[in-house]
């Protein structure tokens, strides 16, 4: 067991901040913070992922015909492998990304 502290408020920093919080044999936890209206460009992940809003607000656009999902504290979204998605900060958002691996 490992206790992992999350940054639950958004302080000043780079427009895109990526913090690896945990890497194990079956999952990786990453906290990503986007500031100043920054966008995480459209991409896909080869594994299932979850995106959980921690602080601030943004928009998750997911799917081939993008569905718009408001991303904020308490919102949890699951995505299957290879689903195109992007995240736009409004004006700043911090979220927990969980990547699941097959082991």
JOCORLIN-V84324 format. One record per pair of residues at least 4 apart in sequence whose C-alpha atoms are under 7 Angstrom apart, sorted by sequence separation. I is the first residue (numbers start at 1). J is the second residue. D is the distance in whole Angstrom. If there is no record, write none. Layout:
I_J_D, I_J_D
This chain:
23_27_6, 24_28_6, 34_38_6, 62_66_5, 63_67_6, 71_75_6, 79_83_7, 89_93_5, 23_28_4, 61_66_5, 62_67_5, 22_28_6, 23_29_6, 61_67_5, 62_68_7, 22_29_5, 61_68_5, 21_29_5, 60_68_6, 61_69_6, 20_29_6, 21_30_5, 59_68_6, 60_69_5, 20_30_5, 21_31_7, 59_69_6, 60_70_6, 19_30_6, 20_31_7, 59_70_5, 60_71_6, 18_30_7, 19_31_5, 58_70_6, 59_71_5, 18_31_6, 19_32_6, 58_71_5, 18_32_5, 57_71_6, 58_72_7, 17_32_6, 18_33_7, 57_72_5, 17_33_5, 56_72_6, 4_21_7, 16_33_6, 17_34_7, 55_72_6, 16_34_5, 53_71_6, 54_72_6, 55_73_5, 15_34_5, 16_35_6, 53_72_5, 54_73_5, 15_35_5, 53_73_4, 54_74_7, 63_83_6, 64_84_6, 15_36_6, 53_74_6, 62_83_7, 63_84_5, 52_74_7, 53_75_5, 62_84_6, 63_85_6, 15_38_6, 52_75_6, 53_76_7, 62_85_4, 52_76_4, 61_85_5, 62_86_7, 51_76_6, 52_77_6, 60_85_7, 61_86_5, 50_76_7, 51_77_5, 60_86_6, 61_87_6, 50_77_6, 51_78_7, 60_87_5, 50_78_4, 59_87_6, 60_88_7, 49_78_6, 50_79_6, 58_87_7, 59_88_5, 49_79_5, 58_88_5, 59_89_7, 48_79_6, 49_80_7, 58_89_4, 48_80_5, 57_89_6, 58_90_5, 47_80_7, 48_81_5, 57_90_5, 47_81_4, 57_91_7, 58_92_7, 46_81_5, 57_92_6, 58_93_6, 45_81_6, 46_82_5, 56_92_6, 57_93_5, 45_82_5, 56_93_4, 44_82_5, 55_93_6, 56_94_6, 44_83_6, 55_94_5, 44_84_5, 54_94_5, 55_95_7, 43_84_5, 44_85_6, 53_94_6, 54_95_5, 42_84_6, 43_85_6, 53_95_4, 54_96_7, 42_85_5, 43_86_7, 52_95_5, 53_96_6, 42_86_4, 51_95_6, 52_96_5, 10_55_7, 41_86_5, 51_96_6, 52_97_7, 8_54_6, 9_55_6, 40_86_6, 41_87_7, 51_97_5, 8_55_6, 40_87_5, 50_97_6, 51_98_7, 39_87_6, 40_88_6, 49_97_7, 50_98_5, 39_88_4, 49_98_5, 50_99_7, 38_88_6, 39_89_6, 49_99_5, 37_88_7, 38_89_6, 48_99_6, 49_100_6, 37_89_5, 47_99_7, 48_100_6, 37_90_6, 47_100_6, 35_89_6, 37_91_4, 47_101_6, 34_89_6, 36_91_5, 37_92_6, 35_91_6, 36_92_6, 35_92_4, 34_92_5, 35_93_7, 34_93_5, 33_93_6, 34_94_6, 33_94_4, 32_94_6, 33_95_6, 31_94_7, 32_95_6, 31_95_6, 32_96_6, 31_96_5, 30_96_6, 31_97_6, 29_96_7, 30_97_5, 29_97_6, 30_98_6, 29_98_5, 28_98_6, 29_99_7, 27_98_7, 28_99_5, 27_99_5, 28_100_7, 27_100_4, 26_100_6, 27_101_6, 26_101_5, 26_102_6, 26_103_6, 25_103_7
